[in-house]
């Protein structure tokens, strides 16, 4: 599914897991990371992130993140 971004895919990864402390981004157990998926645009990644974040709201140490994979794949791009 290509987006109208000048022919470029703007891939985003959504993942999360339990952190060692709420003021940290160090995961408690890397083998238990929840890889939600890779999405073709930020909007769909945000929808997935929000659903997971809301579903785990009772666990203060559980955090989900959106990674802009397109920036990692092509760091010189201004997209």
Secondary structure, 3 states (H helix, E strand, C coil): CCCCCCCCCCCEEEEEEEECCCCCCCECCHHHCEEEEEECCHHHHHHHHHHHHHHCCCCCCEEEEEEEHHHHHCCCCCC
